[in-house]
Amino acid sequence: MTPRALLAVLVLLTGCGTATDQPEPVTERPPEIVTVSAEGVVVADNRARAFYGLDRSGRELWRDPAAYAVGADVICQARCPDPVFSGSAEGAHPEPRSLSGVFARSDARIRRVPTARNASDAVIVESDGAEEDSLRLIRPAGKDTRIRLKGAISWAEDASRTTAVATSGKRALWFRHDRRGWREVARDTLAEPVRVLCASDGTAVVAGERAYVLTGSGKPVPITTSLPVVAGCAAGTQGLVVYAYWRDGDGRRFTGVRGVDSAGRQRWSREIAAEAQIRAHPSGAEFLITYGGAAEVVDPAGRTMARHPGTASAAYTTDGELALLTTEGRLRWPDR
């Protein structure tokens, strides 16, 4: 594996932090881009209490307050904003559906749809009603495949949507996608259960009370930062960041961001007096930090490369194109 592809998947387990380590529910979050493609975006709007889909020109194609109200997850199919709504990782409701109706049928209870190109090319998490869940790989060519797993299932895929890792308990399974759909290509047993995932292209995973990155050698490399607890991550092929949220004694929200190299060493840090959205360019050569009505683009050393004021949320497409949702609710694709 080349150095450019060392950072493939980040799995985080936050240790024994206190309740103050994690932010309390925020009721006034700005609208956020949930998922994006070159054709459009899906937005979660906390103020309007709804999901809605915008095409590339910014025209609203649909709005769904019902899915938002029940805490559904939403993904895009082959392109945005063509959605699939399903139960979240924390719950089994609602039944998966697209804009045209029920998305997929099963003899087992369908919990959620972590990824889908269409109803014939998807991954579905099914439940047996007890402690075992299954990953059902619906393939456009060949029979469906079911993989039984114990414990909650997490799924993360790279920006190209061709490499993915699923974790359940202490197990990690690697998948590849091609014209025949998803197929399992490798698996591993981890030392500890996994809680959070982020992915880039390649094959690597980290786990434990601390955060780890697994490089091409297969040996976990500890990530050492000044954060006492890690709540999330954003990864690209050349770099990654980890971050955490907290409140001070007066209830003010903060975000701590740490840039990490392939050896797991902290290279830069930022403390932000707000709850920020963190996104990675597919290459890992830049990152988005959005807060306070502006999106800031930083390089792998944490230096500011660009700033886009009047931005509520920002995200990168598979090809690294920047999508901005303005504070006025408009969609912009700035030339850079």
C-alpha positions in Angstrom: 0.0 0.0 0.0 1.4 3.4 -0.9 1.7 6.3 1.6 -1.1 8.1 -0.3 -3.5 5.2 0.6 -2.4 4.6 4.2 -5.4 6.2 5.8 -8.3 4.0 4.9 -10.8 3.6 7.7 -10.9 5.2 11.2 -12.8 3.4 14.0 -13.1 5.2 17.3 -14.1 4.0 20.7 -14.4 6.8 23.3 -13.4 5.5 26.7 -14.9 6.3 30.0 -15.6 10.0 29.5 -18.1 11.8 31.6 -21.5 13.2 30.5 -19.9 16.6 30.0 -17.6 15.2 27.3 -20.5 15.0 24.9 -22.7 17.9 23.8 -26.2 18.2 25.1 -28.9 18.1 22.4 -28.8 21.3 20.4 -32.1 22.7 19.3 -30.9 25.6 17.1 -28.4 23.8 14.8 -28.3 25.4 11.3 -29.4 23.4 8.3 -26.9 20.7 7.5 -25.9 18.9 4.3 -26.4 15.2 5.1 -25.3 13.7 1.9 -24.2 15.1 -1.5 -23.4 14.2 -5.1 -22.6 16.3 -8.2 -26.3 16.3 -8.9 -27.6 17.7 -5.7 -27.8 17.5 -1.9 -30.1 16.2 0.9 -30.4 18.7 3.8 -31.5 18.1 7.4 -33.2 21.3 8.6 -33.5 21.4 12.4 -35.4 24.7 12.3 -38.0 23.5 9.7 -38.0 20.0 11.3 -37.7 18.3 7.9 -35.4 16.7 5.4 -35.4 18.2 1.9 -33.7 17.5 -1.4 -32.2 20.2 -3.7 -31.0 19.6 -7.2 -27.8 21.1 -8.4 -29.5 24.4 -9.3 -30.8 24.7 -5.7 -34.4 23.9 -6.7 -36.2 22.0 -3.9 -37.5 18.7 -5.3 -39.0 17.2 -2.2 -39.5 17.8 1.5 -40.2 15.2 4.2 -41.0 16.2 7.8 -42.4 12.8 8.7 -39.0 11.0 8.2 -37.3 13.8 10.2 -39.9 13.5 13.0 -39.2 9.8 13.6 -35.4 10.2 13.6 -34.8 8.4 10.3 -31.5 8.0 8.7 -31.3 9.2 5.1 -28.9 8.2 2.3 -28.8 9.0 -1.4 -29.2 6.2 -4.0 -27.0 6.5 -7.2 -27.3 10.2 -7.1 -28.6 13.0 -4.8 -31.2 14.0 -3.9 -32.8 10.6 -4.6 -33.3 9.4 -1.0 -33.9 6.2 1.0 -35.2 6.8 4.5 -34.7 4.0 7.1 -34.3 3.4 10.8 -31.3 4.9 12.5 -28.5 2.9 14.2 -30.2 3.5 17.5 -33.7 2.3 16.4 -35.5 0.0 14.1 -38.1 2.4 12.8 -39.3 3.5 10.3 -39.5 0.9 7.6 -37.1 1.7 4.7 -38.8 3.7 1.9 -37.9 5.8 -1.1 -40.0 8.6 -2.5 -42.0 6.1 -4.5 -42.8 3.8 -1.5 -41.4 0.8 0.3 -37.8 0.5 -0.7 -37.2 -3.3 -0.1 -39.1 -6.2 1.3 -37.9 -9.0 3.5 -39.1 -11.9 5.6 -37.0 -10.5 8.5 -37.6 -7.1 10.1 -35.6 -4.5 8.2 -33.8 -2.1 10.4 -32.0 0.2 8.0 -30.3 0.7 4.7 -26.7 1.9 5.1 -26.0 2.1 1.3 -27.9 1.7 -2.0 -27.5 2.5 -5.6 -31.1 1.3 -6.2 -33.4 -1.4 -4.9 -31.5 -4.1 -6.7 -28.1 -3.0 -5.5 -28.1 -2.3 -1.8 -27.1 -3.3 1.7 -29.8 -3.8 4.3 -29.5 -4.5 8.0 -32.1 -7.1 9.1 -33.0 -8.3 12.5 -34.1 -11.8 13.7 -36.0 -10.2 16.6 -33.4 -11.4 19.1 -29.7 -10.4 19.5 -28.5 -11.2 16.0 -28.7 -8.9 13.0 -27.7 -9.7 9.4 -26.2 -7.7 6.7 -28.1 -8.6 3.5 -26.2 -7.8 0.3 -28.8 -7.3 -2.5 -26.8 -7.8 -5.7 -27.9 -6.9 -9.2 -26.0 -10.0 -10.5 -26.3 -13.2 -8.4 -28.2 -14.2 -5.3 -28.5 -12.1 -2.2 -25.9 -12.8 0.5 -26.7 -12.7 4.3 -23.9 -12.3 6.9 -25.0 -12.8 10.5 -23.4 -10.6 13.1 -23.9 -10.1 16.8 -24.3 -6.6 18.1 -25.1 -3.2 16.5 -23.8 -2.9 13.0 -22.0 0.2 11.8 -21.2 0.9 8.1 -18.7 3.4 6.6 -17.7 3.7 3.0 -15.2 5.8 1.1 -16.0 8.8 -1.0 -16.1 6.8 -4.2 -18.6 4.4 -2.6 -16.6 1.4 -3.7 -14.8 0.4 -0.5 -16.6 -0.1 2.8 -16.1 -1.5 6.3 -18.8 -2.9 8.6 -18.3 -3.5 12.3 -20.3 -5.4 14.8 -19.0 -6.0 18.3 -15.3 -6.9 17.9 -15.6 -7.9 14.2 -14.7 -5.8 11.2 -15.7 -6.8 7.6 -14.3 -5.2 4.5 -16.3 -4.9 1.3 -15.8 -3.9 -2.4 -18.4 -2.8 -4.8 -18.4 -3.4 -8.6 -20.9 -4.0 -11.3 -22.1 -7.1 -9.5 -22.8 -5.2 -6.3 -21.1 -5.5 -2.8 -19.0 -8.5 -1.8 -17.0 -9.2 1.3 -13.3 -9.4 0.7 -11.7 -9.6 4.2 -12.5 -9.6 7.9 -10.7 -9.2 11.1 -11.3 -9.6 14.9 -10.7 -6.5 16.9 -9.6 -6.2 20.5 -12.5 -4.1 21.6 -16.0 -3.1 20.4 -16.2 -0.3 17.9 -18.4 2.8 18.2 -17.6 5.3 15.4 -16.4 4.9 11.8 -15.1 7.1 9.1 -13.6 5.8 5.8 -11.3 6.6 2.9 -10.1 4.4 0.0 -8.0 1.4 1.0 -8.3 -1.2 3.7 -7.5 -0.2 7.3 -9.3 0.0 10.6 -8.6 1.2 14.2 -10.2 0.4 17.5 -9.9 0.6 21.2 -10.4 2.9 24.2 -8.0 5.2 22.3 -8.2 5.9 18.6 -6.0 3.8 16.2 -5.2 3.8 12.5 -4.2 0.5 10.7 -1.8 1.0 7.9 -0.8 -1.4 5.1 1.3 -3.4 7.6 -1.8 -4.5 9.5 -0.4 -3.3 12.8 -2.7 -0.8 14.7 -0.9 2.5 15.2 -2.2 4.5 18.2 -3.4 8.0 17.5 -2.0 10.4 20.1 -3.6 13.7 20.5 -4.3 16.2 23.3 -8.0 15.4 23.2 -9.1 13.4 26.3 -12.0 11.9 24.3 -12.7 11.5 20.6 -16.2 11.9 19.3 -15.7 11.7 15.5 -13.4 11.7 12.6 -13.0 12.7 8.9 -10.6 10.9 6.7 -9.1 11.1 3.2 -6.4 9.1 1.5 -3.6 11.5 2.6 -4.7 12.6 6.0 -7.3 12.7 8.7 -8.7 14.7 11.6 -10.3 13.7 14.8 -12.5 16.0 16.9 -14.5 16.3 20.1 -17.3 18.5 21.5 -17.8 19.8 25.0 -19.3 22.6 27.0 -17.7 24.9 29.5 -19.1 25.7 32.9 -21.3 28.4 31.5 -22.8 26.1 28.9 -20.9 27.5 25.9 -20.2 24.9 23.1 -16.7 24.1 21.9 -15.1 21.9 19.3 -11.6 20.6 19.4 -10.0 19.6 16.1 -6.7 17.7 15.8 -4.9 16.9 12.5 -3.2 13.5 12.5 -0.6 12.0 10.2 -0.2 8.4 9.0 1.9 7.6 12.1 -0.9 8.6 14.4 0.8 11.8 15.6 -0.9 15.1 16.2 0.3 17.7 13.7 -2.0 20.6 14.4 -4.9 21.6 16.6 -7.8 24.1 16.7 -10.1 25.1 19.5 -13.4 26.6 18.2 -15.9 28.3 20.4 -18.9 26.7 18.6 -20.2 23.3 17.6 -18.5 22.9 14.2 -19.2 20.5 11.2 -16.1 18.7 10.1 -15.7 17.2 6.6 -12.7 15.8 4.7 -11.8 16.2 1.0 -11.6 12.7 -0.5 -7.9 13.2 -1.0 -7.4 14.2 2.6 -5.4 17.2 1.3 -7.9 19.6 2.8 -10.7 19.7 5.4 -13.8 21.8 6.0 -14.6 23.4 9.3 -18.0 25.0 9.3 -19.2 27.1 12.2 -20.6 30.6 13.0 -22.0 31.1 9.5 -18.8 30.4 7.6 -17.0 27.5 6.1 -13.2 27.4 6.5 -11.0 25.3 4.2 -7.7 24.2 5.9 -4.8 22.3 4.5 -3.1 19.2 6.1 -1.1 21.5 8.4 -4.3 23.2 9.6 -3.6 26.5 7.7 -6.5 28.3 6.3 -6.7 28.1 2.5 -10.1 29.7 1.9 -13.0 31.1 3.8 -16.6 31.2 2.6 -18.8 33.5 4.7 -22.6 33.2 4.8 -22.4 29.4 4.9 -24.6 27.1 7.1 -23.1 23.8 5.9 -20.6 22.5 3.4 -19.5 19.2 2.0 -17.4 17.6 -0.8 -18.7 15.4 -3.6 -17.0 12.2 -4.7 -14.8 14.2 -7.1 -13.9 16.8 -4.5 -16.2 19.5 -5.7 -17.3 21.9 -2.9 -21.0 22.3 -2.2 -22.1 25.2 0.1 -25.5 25.7 1.7 -25.8 29.3 2.5 -27.3 30.8 5.6 -30.2 31.9 3.4 -30.8 28.3 2.3 -29.3 28.5 -1.2 -27.0 25.9 -2.8 -23.7 27.2 -4.2 -20.9 25.5 -6.1 -18.0 28.0 -5.8 -15.1 28.0 -8.3 -11.8 27.6 -6.5 
